[in-house]
Amino acid sequence: MGRGPVLRPRERLGRELRSLRVLAGLTGPQLAELMGISQSRVSRLETAKFRVDLTVVRRWLDATNADEQTRTRVLKLAEEAVTEIAEYRSIFRGSLFNAQQALIAQEAAASRVRHFQPFQIPGPLQTAAYARIALQSGRADELVGLDEAVAARLKRGERLRRRGAPKYHVVLTELALHYRPVGVSDTDRDEAWRKLLDASGWPAVTVQIIPADAPMRQAPMCAFILTEFRDPGESTIAAVELPAVELTFSGADDLAQSRHNYPPPPSLGEFGEFRTHDAHVWDCTDENETYDNSCVAIARHPDGWVCLADTKQNLADQTPLFFTPIEWTKFEAAIREGRL
C-alpha cells in the first residue's frame, strides 16, 4: 500500500489547534474575536497556511482553556514548527507532486521571493525537459507523480508572468548556467538558457549572474530562498536546501543571517561619479540643488548597476536607490511610457 505524505510539524500543529477549538465549542469567528485576530488567520493556522507565532499559539491555548499537559505538548510542537527540518524522502513521499503543490500555495501568498541558486537554473524558470531530469535527481526509486510534478513546476513559472505575481529575484552563479544534469542534451540546455533569458524580461522577475571569478563573501555551499508574504501577520521564512534535508525557519536571528548571506548591491565606493540628466557632476554634498529641471543624479557601476540619489539632500543623509541592470532598464521604460 502506498504511503501518504508525512505531516510536517506545522501541519500537525494545525490539526491540534483545530481540535482544541472544536472541543472548546467555538466557531472560527468566535475564537478570532476572543483572541483579537482575524477569522482568516484562524483558518490559515488550522490549515497550516500560516507561519507559526508562539505568542498567538499561547493565546489560542488560553482562549480554549487547554490543560497544562495539552499546553506543554502543543507548545513543544509549535517550537518544532518554527524551524522545520524535513528529510527529502519525507517531503516527496507518496508523490513528487506534493512539494510542488505546496510551493504553488506558498508563492501565491508571497509578495517577494529572493532565490539564491549556485548550482542550477531555479525550478520556476526551468523548461519541461530540464525539470524532468532535475526532479528525478537522487530519487530513482520514488518517481510517483513525476508528470504532475513537472507540470506543476512549469505552472509556477507561468504564474510569475501574471499580473499580481510576487517579485521574484534570483541570483545565480555562472556555474549554474553551465551545470548539465545527466540526460540533458545540448538542445535541452540551449532551450533552458533561452527560457531563462526570456524570463529575465518579465515584469516581476529579476535575474542576476555572479561571474565565476567574482569575489564572494563566502563559498556558495547550498541554495536558499527568502520568502516574504503579503499578509503582514505572516513571518518571512528562509528555506535552505541541503543534500539530505530541507531546512525551513522563520526566527529573527536565522533570517538575519540569511539576509546577510544574500548577495548585496555593490558599495557606493565602487560606482562612478554622480551625474545629472544634463551631465552635470554632483559632488554629493550640494543641498537644495536642481539641475536642468531635475533633482536626480545617477552613478553607474562597471557591472551595470545604477545608483539613484536626490540632489536636494546630502548623500550621507539619504538612502539612495540601487537598481540591477535589468531593473534600471525596466525603470527607464516605465518613465518613457508614462507609467511612473
ABEGO torsion letter per residue (X at the ends): XBBBBBBBAAAAAAAAAAAAAAAAGBBAAAAAAAAGBBAAAAAAAAAGABBBBAAAAAAAAAAAGBBAAAAAAAAAAAAAAABBBBBAAAAABGBAAAAAAAAAAAAAABABBBBBBAABBBAAABBAAAAAAAAABGAAABABGAAAAAAAAAAAAAAAABBGBBBBBBBBBAAAAABBBBGBBAAAAAAAAAAAAAAAABAABBBBBBBAABBBABBBABBBBBBBBABAABBBBBBBBBAABBBBBABAAAAAAAAAABBBBBBAAABBBBBBAAGBBBAGABBGBBBGGBABBBBBBAAGBBBBBBAABBAAABBBBBBBAAAAAAAAAAAAAGAX
